[in-house]
Amino acid sequence: MKTTYIVSKILFYVTRFLAIVYFTLALYSLLTLLTGWSLNFKDNGKYFQICYPFTDHPLMLGDYNLPYIIFDFLSPLSLYGLFFLLISNVFKIFFQPKLFTQNGINHLRRFYLTNLILPSVVIFLASFFVSLDNEVSIFIVLHFMLGVFAYFLAAIFKQGLNLQNEQDLFI
């Protein structure tokens, strides 16, 4: 159990850091696109460059049209920020003093519902506005599989919590 504790703690910090990075990039990109600060244009406004703050060095590049900005640029940044935040909460479950808790089940439920529903809904909406690559279906399948796995894990945790409460055990 010591290995699980160490690995889950490391993964918690790594994924929480990634969540902060993705959310920061999404907010910075939104701020830049709305204000024009640290924003450069290429090819007569066809492409944009979001630059590192206070420099002219590009950080991120993209097509300068609203559907692309919303569905291919800001959505992936913010949704993967959410993904890493939710998975960091799942990893946090495994280094708590008590393994089977309602809070842990709630974190797993949020994670599996988000992975089962959100990718398909976002891709469905995006398909009306932007052309999608074939690789997008791979991401939907991967997130669906993660969601199913987390669902099974949540069911196991729920049974563990019920057993723990019935027997007044500490697991």
HELIX and SHEET records of a PDB file:
HELIX    1   1 LYS A    2  THR A   35  1                                  34    
HELIX    2   2 LEU A   66  PRO A   67  1                                   2    
HELIX    3   3 TYR A   68  LEU A   74  3                                   7    
HELIX    4   4 SER A   75  ILE A   93  1                                  19    
HELIX    5   5 GLN A  102  SER A  127  1                                  26    
HELIX    6   6 VAL A  136  GLN A  167  1                                  32    
SHEET    1   A 3 LEU A  39  LYS A  42  0                                        
SHEET    2   A 3 TYR A  47  CYS A  51 -1                                        
SHEET    3   A 3 PRO A  58  ASP A  63 -1                                        
END                                                                             
